[in-house]
Amino acid sequence: MVYVDPKNLGYRPFYEKWLKGKTVAYGEPVSEALHDLYSKYVPPLMDRIYEGVAGDELVAPMDFITPRTNLNCIQ
């Protein structure tokens, strides 16, 4: 068994597996629409939450009561 720290792996592999399942279940048009929505919303939101990047300006990253990885937020 190989352990990879979630901070190093990120959320992209989880998303790709999830999208592949939706492609099989619903077809290519739905998969493309989901990919477009993901590309538009998820990376900017994750940057805002964890890095404090809001468009072109830097703000304070958000605080969590309990520690969370970006994979936790995506799930």
CHARMM internal coordinates of N, CA and C (Angstrom, degrees):
IC EDIT
DIST 1 N 1 CA 1.4444
DIST 1 CA 1 C 1.5272
ANGL 1 N 1 CA 1 C 108.34
DIST 1 C 2 N 1.3036
ANGL 1 CA 1 C 2 N 115.10
DIHE 1 N 1 CA 1 C 2 N 136.82
DIST 2 N 2 CA 1.4552
ANGL 1 C 2 N 2 CA 120.88
DIHE 1 CA 1 C 2 N 2 CA 178.93
DIST 2 CA 2 C 1.5242
ANGL 2 N 2 CA 2 C 107.59
DIHE 1 C 2 N 2 CA 2 C -114.26
DIST 2 C 3 N 1.3096
ANGL 2 CA 2 C 3 N 116.20
DIHE 2 N 2 CA 2 C 3 N 128.30
DIST 3 N 3 CA 1.4574
ANGL 2 C 3 N 3 CA 120.85
DIHE 2 CA 2 C 3 N 3 CA 178.72
DIST 3 CA 3 C 1.5202
ANGL 3 N 3 CA 3 C 108.90
DIHE 2 C 3 N 3 CA 3 C -101.20
DIST 3 C 4 N 1.3215
ANGL 3 CA 3 C 4 N 115.37
DIHE 3 N 3 CA 3 C 4 N 128.22
DIST 4 N 4 CA 1.4585
ANGL 3 C 4 N 4 CA 121.04
DIHE 3 CA 3 C 4 N 4 CA 176.17
DIST 4 CA 4 C 1.5149
ANGL 4 N 4 CA 4 C 107.45
DIHE 3 C 4 N 4 CA 4 C -119.01
DIST 4 C 5 N 1.2991
ANGL 4 CA 4 C 5 N 116.53
DIHE 4 N 4 CA 4 C 5 N 126.12
DIST 5 N 5 CA 1.4553
ANGL 4 C 5 N 5 CA 121.66
DIHE 4 CA 4 C 5 N 5 CA 179.84
DIST 5 CA 5 C 1.5314
ANGL 5 N 5 CA 5 C 109.45
DIHE 4 C 5 N 5 CA 5 C -61.67
DIST 5 C 6 N 1.3410
ANGL 5 CA 5 C 6 N 118.34
DIHE 5 N 5 CA 5 C 6 N 130.98
DIST 6 N 6 CA 1.4709
ANGL 5 C 6 N 6 CA 120.31
DIHE 5 CA 5 C 6 N 6 CA 179.81
DIST 6 CA 6 C 1.5204
ANGL 6 N 6 CA 6 C 113.65
DIHE 5 C 6 N 6 CA 6 C -56.50
DIST 6 C 7 N 1.3184
ANGL 6 CA 6 C 7 N 117.26
DIHE 6 N 6 CA 6 C 7 N -27.98
DIST 7 N 7 CA 1.4653
ANGL 6 C 7 N 7 CA 119.54
DIHE 6 CA 6 C 7 N 7 CA 178.08
DIST 7 CA 7 C 1.5223
ANGL 7 N 7 CA 7 C 111.16
DIHE 6 C 7 N 7 CA 7 C -65.35
DIST 7 C 8 N 1.3312
ANGL 7 CA 7 C 8 N 116.34
DIHE 7 N 7 CA 7 C 8 N -32.87
DIST 8 N 8 CA 1.4551
ANGL 7 C 8 N 8 CA 120.52
DIHE 7 CA 7 C 8 N 8 CA 179.55
DIST 8 CA 8 C 1.5250
ANGL 8 N 8 CA 8 C 112.19
DIHE 7 C 8 N 8 CA 8 C -83.09
DIST 8 C 9 N 1.3113
ANGL 8 CA 8 C 9 N 116.87
DIHE 8 N 8 CA 8 C 9 N -32.39
DIST 9 N 9 CA 1.4508
ANGL 8 C 9 N 9 CA 121.41
DIHE 8 CA 8 C 9 N 9 CA -176.30
DIST 9 CA 9 C 1.5240
ANGL 9 N 9 CA 9 C 111.74
DIHE 8 C 9 N 9 CA 9 C -81.04
DIST 9 C 10 N 1.3041
ANGL 9 CA 9 C 10 N 117.59
DIHE 9 N 9 CA 9 C 10 N -41.38
DIST 10 N 10 CA 1.4568
ANGL 9 C 10 N 10 CA 121.05
DIHE 9 CA 9 C 10 N 10 CA -179.38
DIST 10 CA 10 C 1.5166
ANGL 10 N 10 CA 10 C 112.50
DIHE 9 C 10 N 10 CA 10 C 81.02
DIST 10 C 11 N 1.3033
ANGL 10 CA 10 C 11 N 115.84
DIHE 10 N 10 CA 10 C 11 N -170.96
DIST 11 N 11 CA 1.4625
ANGL 10 C 11 N 11 CA 121.04
DIHE 10 CA 10 C 11 N 11 CA -176.35
DIST 11 CA 11 C 1.5220
ANGL 11 N 11 CA 11 C 112.63
DIHE 10 C 11 N 11 CA 11 C -103.11
DIST 11 C 12 N 1.3064
ANGL 11 CA 11 C 12 N 118.43
DIHE 11 N 11 CA 11 C 12 N -7.86
DIST 12 N 12 CA 1.4685
ANGL 11 C 12 N 12 CA 121.43
DIHE 11 CA 11 C 12 N 12 CA -176.11
DIST 12 CA 12 C 1.5327
ANGL 12 N 12 CA 12 C 113.43
DIHE 11 C 12 N 12 CA 12 C -60.98
DIST 12 C 13 N 1.3506
ANGL 12 CA 12 C 13 N 121.55
DIHE 12 N 12 CA 12 C 13 N -44.83
DIST 13 N 13 CA 1.4688
ANGL 12 C 13 N 13 CA 120.22
DIHE 12 CA 12 C 13 N 13 CA 178.55
DIST 13 CA 13 C 1.5378
ANGL 13 N 13 CA 13 C 112.69
DIHE 12 C 13 N 13 CA 13 C -60.74
DIST 13 C 14 N 1.3288
ANGL 13 CA 13 C 14 N 117.05
DIHE 13 N 13 CA 13 C 14 N -38.25
DIST 14 N 14 CA 1.4572
ANGL 13 C 14 N 14 CA 120.33
DIHE 13 CA 13 C 14 N 14 CA 177.49
DIST 14 CA 14 C 1.5160
ANGL 14 N 14 CA 14 C 110.13
DIHE 13 C 14 N 14 CA 14 C -62.75
DIST 14 C 15 N 1.3230
ANGL 14 CA 14 C 15 N 116.58
DIHE 14 N 14 CA 14 C 15 N -45.11
DIST 15 N 15 CA 1.4589
ANGL 14 C 15 N 15 CA 121.54
DIHE 14 CA 14 C 15 N 15 CA -179.93
DIST 15 CA 15 C 1.5282
ANGL 15 N 15 CA 15 C 110.81
DIHE 14 C 15 N 15 CA 15 C -62.99
DIST 15 C 16 N 1.3286
ANGL 15 CA 15 C 16 N 118.03
DIHE 15 N 15 CA 15 C 16 N -44.09
DIST 16 N 16 CA 1.4558
ANGL 15 C 16 N 16 CA 121.20
DIHE 15 CA 15 C 16 N 16 CA -178.40
DIST 16 CA 16 C 1.5279
ANGL 16 N 16 CA 16 C 111.59
DIHE 15 C 16 N 16 CA 16 C -62.49
DIST 16 C 17 N 1.3302
ANGL 16 CA 16 C 17 N 117.23
DIHE 16 N 16 CA 16 C 17 N -40.07
DIST 17 N 17 CA 1.4625
ANGL 16 C 17 N 17 CA 121.06
DIHE 16 CA 16 C 17 N 17 CA 177.33
DIST 17 CA 17 C 1.5225
ANGL 17 N 17 CA 17 C 110.03
DIHE 16 C 17 N 17 CA 17 C -66.05
DIST 17 C 18 N 1.3029
ANGL 17 CA 17 C 18 N 117.30
DIHE 17 N 17 CA 17 C 18 N -43.26
DIST 18 N 18 CA 1.4581
ANGL 17 C 18 N 18 CA 121.71
DIHE 17 CA 17 C 18 N 18 CA 178.77
DIST 18 CA 18 C 1.5240
ANGL 18 N 18 CA 18 C 110.30
DIHE 17 C 18 N 18 CA 18 C -61.27
DIST 18 C 19 N 1.3280
ANGL 18 CA 18 C 19 N 117.48
DIHE 18 N 18 CA 18 C 19 N -44.85
DIST 19 N 19 CA 1.4550
ANGL 18 C 19 N 19 CA 121.87
DIHE 18 CA 18 C 19 N 19 CA -179.26
DIST 19 CA 19 C 1.5243
ANGL 19 N 19 CA 19 C 111.27
DIHE 18 C 19 N 19 CA 19 C -64.89
DIST 19 C 20 N 1.3284
ANGL 19 CA 19 C 20 N 117.29
DIHE 19 N 19 CA 19 C 20 N -37.78
DIST 20 N 20 CA 1.4581
ANGL 19 C 20 N 20 CA 120.51
DIHE 19 CA 19 C 20 N 20 CA 178.36
DIST 20 CA 20 C 1.5306
ANGL 20 N 20 CA 20 C 110.68
DIHE 19 C 20 N 20 CA 20 C -61.84
DIST 20 C 21 N 1.3225
ANGL 20 CA 20 C 21 N 116.66
DIHE 20 N 20 CA 20 C 21 N -39.22
DIST 21 N 21 CA 1.4658
ANGL 20 C 21 N 21 CA 120.24
DIHE 20 CA 20 C 21 N 21 CA 176.70
DIST 21 CA 21 C 1.5190
ANGL 21 N 21 CA 21 C 111.98
DIHE 20 C 21 N 21 CA 21 C -64.80
DIST 21 C 22 N 1.3170
ANGL 21 CA 21 C 22 N 116.85
DIHE 21 N 21 CA 21 C 22 N -39.25
DIST 22 N 22 CA 1.4723
ANGL 21 C 22 N 22 CA 120.50
DIHE 21 CA 21 C 22 N 22 CA 178.52
DIST 22 CA 22 C 1.5277
ANGL 22 N 22 CA 22 C 110.90
DIHE 21 C 22 N 22 CA 22 C -68.93
DIST 22 C 23 N 1.3341
ANGL 22 CA 22 C 23 N 117.52
DIHE 22 N 22 CA 22 C 23 N -33.30
DIST 23 N 23 CA 1.4636
ANGL 22 C 23 N 23 CA 121.21
DIHE 22 CA 22 C 23 N 23 CA 177.98
DIST 23 CA 23 C 1.5249
ANGL 23 N 23 CA 23 C 110.01
DIHE 22 C 23 N 23 CA 23 C -64.13
DIST 23 C 24 N 1.3246
ANGL 23 CA 23 C 24 N 116.35
DIHE 23 N 23 CA 23 C 24 N -43.87
DIST 24 N 24 CA 1.4601
ANGL 23 C 24 N 24 CA 120.74
DIHE 23 CA 23 C 24 N 24 CA 179.27
DIST 24 CA 24 C 1.5272
ANGL 24 N 24 CA 24 C 110.36
DIHE 23 C 24 N 24 CA 24 C -65.00
DIST 24 C 25 N 1.3147
ANGL 24 CA 24 C 25 N 116.60
DIHE 24 N 24 CA 24 C 25 N -42.61
DIST 25 N 25 CA 1.4637
ANGL 24 C 25 N 25 CA 120.75
DIHE 24 CA 24 C 25 N 25 CA -175.83
DIST 25 CA 25 C 1.5250
ANGL 25 N 25 CA 25 C 113.79
DIHE 24 C 25 N 25 CA 25 C -74.53
DIST 25 C 26 N 1.3416
ANGL 25 CA 25 C 26 N 117.41
DIHE 25 N 25 CA 25 C 26 N -39.17
DIST 26 N 26 CA 1.4611
ANGL 25 C 26 N 26 CA 120.08
DIHE 25 CA 25 C 26 N 26 CA -170.39
DIST 26 CA 26 C 1.5203
ANGL 26 N 26 CA 26 C 115.19
DIHE 25 C 26 N 26 CA 26 C -119.18
DIST 26 C 27 N 1.3064
ANGL 26 CA 26 C 27 N 118.18
DIHE 26 N 26 CA 26 C 27 N -11.73
DIST 27 N 27 CA 1.4532
ANGL 26 C 27 N 27 CA 120.59
DIHE 26 CA 26 C 27 N 27 CA 177.82
DIST 27 CA 27 C 1.5206
ANGL 27 N 27 CA 27 C 113.61
DIHE 26 C 27 N 27 CA 27 C 101.06
DIST 27 C 28 N 1.2979
ANGL 27 CA 27 C 28 N 113.60
DIHE 27 N 27 CA 27 C 28 N 172.16
DIST 28 N 28 CA 1.4638
ANGL 27 C 28 N 28 CA 121.45
DIHE 27 CA 27 C 28 N 28 CA -174.86
DIST 28 CA 28 C 1.5316
ANGL 28 N 28 CA 28 C 114.50
DIHE 27 C 28 N 28 CA 28 C -66.18
DIST 28 C 29 N 1.3483
ANGL 28 CA 28 C 29 N 119.94
DIHE 28 N 28 CA 28 C 29 N -40.86
DIST 29 N 29 CA 1.4783
ANGL 28 C 29 N 29 CA 118.37
DIHE 28 CA 28 C 29 N 29 CA -179.26
DIST 29 CA 29 C 1.5375
ANGL 29 N 29 CA 29 C 113.10
DIHE 28 C 29 N 29 CA 29 C -60.00
DIST 29 C 30 N 1.3110
ANGL 29 CA 29 C 30 N 116.57
DIHE 29 N 29 CA 29 C 30 N -40.47
DIST 30 N 30 CA 1.4714
ANGL 29 C 30 N 30 CA 119.83
DIHE 29 CA 29 C 30 N 30 CA 178.80
DIST 30 CA 30 C 1.5212
ANGL 30 N 30 CA 30 C 109.50
DIHE 29 C 30 N 30 CA 30 C -67.92
DIST 30 C 31 N 1.3152
ANGL 30 CA 30 C 31 N 116.74
DIHE 30 N 30 CA 30 C 31 N -40.45
DIST 31 N 31 CA 1.4581
ANGL 30 C 31 N 31 CA 120.73
DIHE 30 CA 30 C 31 N 31 CA 178.88
DIST 31 CA 31 C 1.5283
ANGL 31 N 31 CA 31 C 111.05
DIHE 30 C 31 N 31 CA 31 C -60.70
DIST 31 C 32 N 1.3188
ANGL 31 CA 31 C 32 N 117.11
DIHE 31 N 31 CA 31 C 32 N -43.78
DIST 32 N 32 CA 1.4650
ANGL 31 C 32 N 32 CA 120.49
DIHE 31 CA 31 C 32 N 32 CA 178.82
DIST 32 CA 32 C 1.5239
ANGL 32 N 32 CA 32 C 111.77
DIHE 31 C 32 N 32 CA 32 C -64.04
DIST 32 C 33 N 1.3317
ANGL 32 CA 32 C 33 N 116.65
DIHE 32 N 32 CA 32 C 33 N -40.71
DIST 33 N 33 CA 1.4675
ANGL 32 C 33 N 33 CA 120.25
DIHE 32 CA 32 C 33 N 33 CA 178.61
DIST 33 CA 33 C 1.5286
ANGL 33 N 33 CA 33 C 110.38
DIHE 32 C 33 N 33 CA 33 C -64.38
DIST 33 C 34 N 1.3322
ANGL 33 CA 33 C 34 N 117.50
DIHE 33 N 33 CA 33 C 34 N -42.90
DIST 34 N 34 CA 1.4603
ANGL 33 C 34 N 34 CA 120.53
DIHE 33 CA 33 C 34 N 34 CA 178.15
DIST 34 CA 34 C 1.5203
ANGL 34 N 34 CA 34 C 111.34
DIHE 33 C 34 N 34 CA 34 C -63.90
DIST 34 C 35 N 1.3255
ANGL 34 CA 34 C 35 N 116.75
DIHE 34 N 34 CA 34 C 35 N -39.59
DIST 35 N 35 CA 1.4622
ANGL 34 C 35 N 35 CA 120.39
DIHE 34 CA 34 C 35 N 35 CA 178.78
DIST 35 CA 35 C 1.5334
ANGL 35 N 35 CA 35 C 110.96
DIHE 34 C 35 N 35 CA 35 C -64.68
DIST 35 C 36 N 1.3220
ANGL 35 CA 35 C 36 N 116.77
DIHE 35 N 35 CA 35 C 36 N -41.28
DIST 36 N 36 CA 1.4650
ANGL 35 C 36 N 36 CA 120.17
DIHE 35 CA 35 C 36 N 36 CA 177.88
DIST 36 CA 36 C 1.5285
ANGL 36 N 36 CA 36 C 111.11
DIHE 35 C 36 N 36 CA 36 C -62.12
DIST 36 C 37 N 1.3289
ANGL 36 CA 36 C 37 N 116.65
DIHE 36 N 36 CA 36 C 37 N -43.55
DIST 37 N 37 CA 1.4673
ANGL 36 C 37 N 37 CA 120.45
DIHE 36 CA 36 C 37 N 37 CA 179.18
DIST 37 CA 37 C 1.5271
ANGL 37 N 37 CA 37 C 111.21
DIHE 36 C 37 N 37 CA 37 C -65.75
DIST 37 C 38 N 1.3228
ANGL 37 CA 37 C 38 N 116.05
DIHE 37 N 37 CA 37 C 38 N -41.45
DIST 38 N 38 CA 1.4592
ANGL 37 C 38 N 38 CA 120.67
DIHE 37 CA 37 C 38 N 38 CA 177.51
DIST 38 CA 38 C 1.5312
ANGL 38 N 38 CA 38 C 110.16
DIHE 37 C 38 N 38 CA 38 C -59.01
DIST 38 C 39 N 1.3342
ANGL 38 CA 38 C 39 N 116.21
DIHE 38 N 38 CA 38 C 39 N -49.72
DIST 39 N 39 CA 1.4628
ANGL 38 C 39 N 39 CA 120.42
DIHE 38 CA 38 C 39 N 39 CA -177.73
DIST 39 CA 39 C 1.5219
ANGL 39 N 39 CA 39 C 112.25
DIHE 38 C 39 N 39 CA 39 C -62.12
DIST 39 C 40 N 1.3063
ANGL 39 CA 39 C 40 N 116.28
DIHE 39 N 39 CA 39 C 40 N -33.16
DIST 40 N 40 CA 1.4583
ANGL 39 C 40 N 40 CA 120.41
DIHE 39 CA 39 C 40 N 40 CA -177.90
DIST 40 CA 40 C 1.5267
ANGL 40 N 40 CA 40 C 112.59
DIHE 39 C 40 N 40 CA 40 C -76.50
DIST 40 C 41 N 1.3176
ANGL 40 CA 40 C 41 N 117.50
DIHE 40 N 40 CA 40 C 41 N -39.11
DIST 41 N 41 CA 1.4631
ANGL 40 C 41 N 41 CA 120.26
DIHE 40 CA 40 C 41 N 41 CA -170.22
DIST 41 CA 41 C 1.5276
ANGL 41 N 41 CA 41 C 116.13
DIHE 40 C 41 N 41 CA 41 C -107.99
DIST 41 C 42 N 1.3132
ANGL 41 CA 41 C 42 N 118.05
DIHE 41 N 41 CA 41 C 42 N -41.93
DIST 42 N 42 CA 1.4645
ANGL 41 C 42 N 42 CA 119.18
DIHE 41 CA 41 C 42 N 42 CA -169.32
DIST 42 CA 42 C 1.5318
ANGL 42 N 42 CA 42 C 113.53
DIHE 41 C 42 N 42 CA 42 C -68.54
DIST 42 C 43 N 1.3384
ANGL 42 CA 42 C 43 N 121.06
DIHE 42 N 42 CA 42 C 43 N -54.30
DIST 43 N 43 CA 1.4719
ANGL 42 C 43 N 43 CA 118.12
DIHE 42 CA 42 C 43 N 43 CA -179.25
DIST 43 CA 43 C 1.5358
ANGL 43 N 43 CA 43 C 114.10
DIHE 42 C 43 N 43 CA 43 C -57.62
DIST 43 C 44 N 1.3557
ANGL 43 CA 43 C 44 N 119.45
DIHE 43 N 43 CA 43 C 44 N -43.64
DIST 44 N 44 CA 1.4713
ANGL 43 C 44 N 44 CA 117.35
DIHE 43 CA 43 C 44 N 44 CA 177.39
DIST 44 CA 44 C 1.5357
ANGL 44 N 44 CA 44 C 113.06
DIHE 43 C 44 N 44 CA 44 C -63.57
DIST 44 C 45 N 1.3200
ANGL 44 CA 44 C 45 N 117.25
DIHE 44 N 44 CA 44 C 45 N -37.03
DIST 45 N 45 CA 1.4651
ANGL 44 C 45 N 45 CA 119.53
DIHE 44 CA 44 C 45 N 45 CA 178.18
DIST 45 CA 45 C 1.5252
ANGL 45 N 45 CA 45 C 111.60
DIHE 44 C 45 N 45 CA 45 C -66.32
DIST 45 C 46 N 1.3153
ANGL 45 CA 45 C 46 N 116.68
DIHE 45 N 45 CA 45 C 46 N -41.74
DIST 46 N 46 CA 1.4630
ANGL 45 C 46 N 46 CA 119.71
DIHE 45 CA 45 C 46 N 46 CA 179.40
DIST 46 CA 46 C 1.5284
ANGL 46 N 46 CA 46 C 110.70
DIHE 45 C 46 N 46 CA 46 C -66.59
DIST 46 C 47 N 1.3337
ANGL 46 CA 46 C 47 N 117.32
DIHE 46 N 46 CA 46 C 47 N -37.38
DIST 47 N 47 CA 1.4656
ANGL 46 C 47 N 47 CA 120.00
DIHE 46 CA 46 C 47 N 47 CA 175.90
DIST 47 CA 47 C 1.5269
ANGL 47 N 47 CA 47 C 110.43
DIHE 46 C 47 N 47 CA 47 C -62.96
DIST 47 C 48 N 1.3104
ANGL 47 CA 47 C 48 N 117.46
DIHE 47 N 47 CA 47 C 48 N -40.73
DIST 48 N 48 CA 1.4699
ANGL 47 C 48 N 48 CA 121.32
DIHE 47 CA 47 C 48 N 48 CA 179.80
DIST 48 CA 48 C 1.5210
ANGL 48 N 48 CA 48 C 110.99
DIHE 47 C 48 N 48 CA 48 C -65.66
DIST 48 C 49 N 1.3146
ANGL 48 CA 48 C 49 N 116.23
DIHE 48 N 48 CA 48 C 49 N -44.47
DIST 49 N 49 CA 1.4673
ANGL 48 C 49 N 49 CA 120.55
DIHE 48 CA 48 C 49 N 49 CA -176.78
DIST 49 CA 49 C 1.5245
ANGL 49 N 49 CA 49 C 111.36
DIHE 48 C 49 N 49 CA 49 C -67.44
DIST 49 C 50 N 1.3185
ANGL 49 CA 49 C 50 N 117.49
DIHE 49 N 49 CA 49 C 50 N -49.01
DIST 50 N 50 CA 1.4700
ANGL 49 C 50 N 50 CA 120.67
DIHE 49 CA 49 C 50 N 50 CA -170.79
DIST 50 CA 50 C 1.5257
ANGL 50 N 50 CA 50 C 114.85
DIHE 49 C 50 N 50 CA 50 C -96.44
DIST 50 C 51 N 1.3148
ANGL 50 CA 50 C 51 N 117.86
DIHE 50 N 50 CA 50 C 51 N -31.28
DIST 51 N 51 CA 1.4564
ANGL 50 C 51 N 51 CA 120.31
DIHE 50 CA 50 C 51 N 51 CA -175.34
DIST 51 CA 51 C 1.5255
ANGL 51 N 51 CA 51 C 113.30
DIHE 50 C 51 N 51 CA 51 C -106.19
DIST 51 C 52 N 1.3276
ANGL 51 CA 51 C 52 N 116.81
DIHE 51 N 51 CA 51 C 52 N -18.54
DIST 52 N 52 CA 1.4516
ANGL 51 C 52 N 52 CA 119.73
DIHE 51 CA 51 C 52 N 52 CA -177.56
DIST 52 CA 52 C 1.5204
ANGL 52 N 52 CA 52 C 112.84
DIHE 51 C 52 N 52 CA 52 C 78.94
DIST 52 C 53 N 1.3120
ANGL 52 CA 52 C 53 N 116.80
DIHE 52 N 52 CA 52 C 53 N 25.44
DIST 53 N 53 CA 1.4628
ANGL 52 C 53 N 53 CA 121.72
DIHE 52 CA 52 C 53 N 53 CA 179.15
DIST 53 CA 53 C 1.5238
ANGL 53 N 53 CA 53 C 107.84
DIHE 52 C 53 N 53 CA 53 C -98.47
DIST 53 C 54 N 1.3268
ANGL 53 CA 53 C 54 N 116.22
DIHE 53 N 53 CA 53 C 54 N 116.02
DIST 54 N 54 CA 1.4608
ANGL 53 C 54 N 54 CA 121.97
DIHE 53 CA 53 C 54 N 54 CA 179.32
DIST 54 CA 54 C 1.5230
ANGL 54 N 54 CA 54 C 107.47
DIHE 53 C 54 N 54 CA 54 C -120.43
DIST 54 C 55 N 1.3283
ANGL 54 CA 54 C 55 N 116.22
DIHE 54 N 54 CA 54 C 55 N 92.05
DIST 55 N 55 CA 1.4613
ANGL 54 C 55 N 55 CA 119.93
DIHE 54 CA 54 C 55 N 55 CA -175.52
DIST 55 CA 55 C 1.5137
ANGL 55 N 55 CA 55 C 110.05
DIHE 54 C 55 N 55 CA 55 C 69.52
DIST 55 C 56 N 1.3235
ANGL 55 CA 55 C 56 N 116.25
DIHE 55 N 55 CA 55 C 56 N -117.65
DIST 56 N 56 CA 1.4619
ANGL 55 C 56 N 56 CA 120.86
DIHE 55 CA 55 C 56 N 56 CA 179.84
DIST 56 CA 56 C 1.5241
ANGL 56 N 56 CA 56 C 113.16
DIHE 55 C 56 N 56 CA 56 C -99.88
DIST 56 C 57 N 1.3153
ANGL 56 CA 56 C 57 N 117.04
DIHE 56 N 56 CA 56 C 57 N -1.96
DIST 57 N 57 CA 1.4671
ANGL 56 C 57 N 57 CA 118.43
DIHE 56 CA 56 C 57 N 57 CA -178.12
DIST 57 CA 57 C 1.5243
ANGL 57 N 57 CA 57 C 111.55
DIHE 56 C 57 N 57 CA 57 C -111.69
DIST 57 C 58 N 1.3149
ANGL 57 CA 57 C 58 N 114.79
DIHE 57 N 57 CA 57 C 58 N 155.46
DIST 58 N 58 CA 1.4562
ANGL 57 C 58 N 58 CA 121.94
DIHE 57 CA 57 C 58 N 58 CA 177.36
DIST 58 CA 58 C 1.5180
ANGL 58 N 58 CA 58 C 109.49
DIHE 57 C 58 N 58 CA 58 C -99.98
DIST 58 C 59 N 1.3052
ANGL 58 CA 58 C 59 N 115.99
DIHE 58 N 58 CA 58 C 59 N 131.41
DIST 59 N 59 CA 1.4571
ANGL 58 C 59 N 59 CA 122.79
DIHE 58 CA 58 C 59 N 59 CA 176.19
DIST 59 CA 59 C 1.5247
ANGL 59 N 59 CA 59 C 107.26
DIHE 58 C 59 N 59 CA 59 C -129.23
DIST 59 C 60 N 1.2852
ANGL 59 CA 59 C 60 N 116.93
DIHE 59 N 59 CA 59 C 60 N 175.33
DIST 60 N 60 CA 1.4621
ANGL 59 C 60 N 60 CA 120.23
DIHE 59 CA 59 C 60 N 60 CA 179.87
DIST 60 CA 60 C 1.5259
ANGL 60 N 60 CA 60 C 110.12
DIHE 59 C 60 N 60 CA 60 C -70.49
DIST 60 C 61 N 1.3401
ANGL 60 CA 60 C 61 N 117.53
DIHE 60 N 60 CA 60 C 61 N 134.47
DIST 61 N 61 CA 1.4651
ANGL 60 C 61 N 61 CA 119.36
DIHE 60 CA 60 C 61 N 61 CA 174.45
DIST 61 CA 61 C 1.5284
ANGL 61 N 61 CA 61 C 110.03
DIHE 60 C 61 N 61 CA 61 C -60.79
DIST 61 C 62 N 1.3058
ANGL 61 CA 61 C 62 N 115.88
DIHE 61 N 61 CA 61 C 62 N 154.58
DIST 62 N 62 CA 1.4606
ANGL 61 C 62 N 62 CA 119.90
DIHE 61 CA 61 C 62 N 62 CA -179.40
DIST 62 CA 62 C 1.5226
ANGL 62 N 62 CA 62 C 110.28
DIHE 61 C 62 N 62 CA 62 C -75.08
DIST 62 C 63 N 1.3196
ANGL 62 CA 62 C 63 N 115.81
DIHE 62 N 62 CA 62 C 63 N 150.15
DIST 63 N 63 CA 1.4580
ANGL 62 C 63 N 63 CA 121.85
DIHE 62 CA 62 C 63 N 63 CA 178.91
DIST 63 CA 63 C 1.5235
ANGL 63 N 63 CA 63 C 109.50
DIHE 62 C 63 N 63 CA 63 C -100.92
DIST 63 C 64 N 1.3255
ANGL 63 CA 63 C 64 N 115.96
DIHE 63 N 63 CA 63 C 64 N 146.76
DIST 64 N 64 CA 1.4571
ANGL 63 C 64 N 64 CA 122.59
DIHE 63 CA 63 C 64 N 64 CA 175.53
DIST 64 CA 64 C 1.5195
ANGL 64 N 64 CA 64 C 108.60
DIHE 63 C 64 N 64 CA 64 C -114.51
DIST 64 C 65 N 1.3107
ANGL 64 CA 64 C 65 N 116.51
DIHE 64 N 64 CA 64 C 65 N 146.79
DIST 65 N 65 CA 1.4594
ANGL 64 C 65 N 65 CA 120.27
DIHE 64 CA 64 C 65 N 65 CA 174.52
DIST 65 CA 65 C 1.5228
ANGL 65 N 65 CA 65 C 109.24
DIHE 64 C 65 N 65 CA 65 C -69.41
DIST 65 C 66 N 1.3222
ANGL 65 CA 65 C 66 N 116.25
DIHE 65 N 65 CA 65 C 66 N -42.53
DIST 66 N 66 CA 1.4621
ANGL 65 C 66 N 66 CA 121.55
DIHE 65 CA 65 C 66 N 66 CA 175.00
DIST 66 CA 66 C 1.5315
ANGL 66 N 66 CA 66 C 107.77
DIHE 65 C 66 N 66 CA 66 C -115.20
DIST 66 C 67 N 1.3149
ANGL 66 CA 66 C 67 N 117.74
DIHE 66 N 66 CA 66 C 67 N 144.63
DIST 67 N 67 CA 1.4716
ANGL 66 C 67 N 67 CA 119.60
DIHE 66 CA 66 C 67 N 67 CA -179.38
DIST 67 CA 67 C 1.5315
ANGL 67 N 67 CA 67 C 111.39
DIHE 66 C 67 N 67 CA 67 C -61.66
DIST 67 C 68 N 1.3136
ANGL 67 CA 67 C 68 N 116.17
DIHE 67 N 67 CA 67 C 68 N 139.23
DIST 68 N 68 CA 1.4629
ANGL 67 C 68 N 68 CA 122.16
DIHE 67 CA 67 C 68 N 68 CA 179.29
DIST 68 CA 68 C 1.5248
ANGL 68 N 68 CA 68 C 108.88
DIHE 67 C 68 N 68 CA 68 C -137.42
DIST 68 C 69 N 1.3250
ANGL 68 CA 68 C 69 N 114.11
DIHE 68 N 68 CA 68 C 69 N 146.46
DIST 69 N 69 CA 1.4579
ANGL 68 C 69 N 69 CA 119.89
DIHE 68 CA 68 C 69 N 69 CA 172.67
DIST 69 CA 69 C 1.5188
ANGL 69 N 69 CA 69 C 108.10
DIHE 68 C 69 N 69 CA 69 C -94.65
DIST 69 C 70 N 1.3134
ANGL 69 CA 69 C 70 N 116.35
DIHE 69 N 69 CA 69 C 70 N 166.51
DIST 70 N 70 CA 1.4633
ANGL 69 C 70 N 70 CA 117.97
DIHE 69 CA 69 C 70 N 70 CA 178.09
DIST 70 CA 70 C 1.5233
ANGL 70 N 70 CA 70 C 111.20
DIHE 69 C 70 N 70 CA 70 C -65.72
DIST 70 C 71 N 1.3245
ANGL 70 CA 70 C 71 N 118.11
DIHE 70 N 70 CA 70 C 71 N -27.85
DIST 71 N 71 CA 1.4669
ANGL 70 C 71 N 71 CA 121.02
DIHE 70 CA 70 C 71 N 71 CA 176.18
DIST 71 CA 71 C 1.5246
ANGL 71 N 71 CA 71 C 110.51
DIHE 70 C 71 N 71 CA 71 C -65.81
DIST 71 C 72 N 1.3238
ANGL 71 CA 71 C 72 N 118.15
DIHE 71 N 71 CA 71 C 72 N -38.63
DIST 72 N 72 CA 1.4660
ANGL 71 C 72 N 72 CA 120.90
DIHE 71 CA 71 C 72 N 72 CA 175.69
DIST 72 CA 72 C 1.5109
ANGL 72 N 72 CA 72 C 111.79
DIHE 71 C 72 N 72 CA 72 C -58.22
DIST 72 C 73 N 1.3037
ANGL 72 CA 72 C 73 N 116.35
DIHE 72 N 72 CA 72 C 73 N -41.84
DIST 73 N 73 CA 1.4772
ANGL 72 C 73 N 73 CA 120.50
DIHE 72 CA 72 C 73 N 73 CA -179.15
DIST 73 CA 73 C 1.5255
ANGL 73 N 73 CA 73 C 110.98
DIHE 72 C 73 N 73 CA 73 C -68.22
DIST 73 C 74 N 1.3105
ANGL 73 CA 73 C 74 N 117.65
DIHE 73 N 73 CA 73 C 74 N -38.12
DIST 74 N 74 CA 1.4616
ANGL 73 C 74 N 74 CA 120.78
DIHE 73 CA 73 C 74 N 74 CA -179.57
DIST 74 CA 74 C 1.5215
ANGL 74 N 74 CA 74 C 110.38
DIHE 73 C 74 N 74 CA 74 C -68.36
DIST 74 C 75 N 1.3137
ANGL 74 CA 74 C 75 N 116.63
DIHE 74 N 74 CA 74 C 75 N -40.23
DIST 75 N 75 CA 1.4703
ANGL 74 C 75 N 75 CA 119.02
DIHE 74 CA 74 C 75 N 75 CA 179.98
DIST 75 CA 75 C 1.5029
ANGL 75 N 75 CA 75 C 110.17
DIHE 74 C 75 N 75 CA 75 C -64.70
END
COOR INIT
IC SEED 1 N 1 CA 1 C
IC BUILD
